[in-house]
Amino acid sequence: MSEEIQLLEETNESGESISPQLPSEVKNFLIDIDGTITDDVPNEEPERMATCIPYPDALETMAKWYNEGHVLTFFTSRTEAHREVTEVWLKKHSIKYHGLLMGKPRGGNYHWIDNHIVKATRFKGKFTDMILKQKNVEVFKR
């Protein structure tokens, strides 16, 4: 399931093209599946992937974000072997999204390094509207 997202052309100080950007009002959500929008189902028990139930608050919040024009991409530790059951499950529960990335490294403790702005939110039991909060972050020493 994918809709075309309009990206803004960008250039560096020399006028050379660089990676395009989303408009500032559009958020690019990367969302885990297991333990985040449904029960935590390990890859070793794929039969449960077809029968688990999505969390109602996650369904509501993701539908709201999608309808507001934000980009929803699932980034999961499920493997390519689990792609079909995952796509069928998402469709069964009417979950709209733009992309599905399989094979996220397992084990947590993620440290994402990117040339674009990255905001991380740890899921702790309930999907709700986002609020701004000040936190310490690790950055590269200059």
BELMO-V434132 format. One record per helix or strand of 3 or more residues. SS is the DSSP state (hx for helix, st for strand). FROM is the first residue (numbers start at 0). TO is the last residue. If there is no record, write none. Layout:
SS FROM TO
SS FROM TO
This chain:
st 6 10
st 16 21
st 27 30
hx 42 49
hx 55 66
st 70 74
hx 79 91
st 98 100
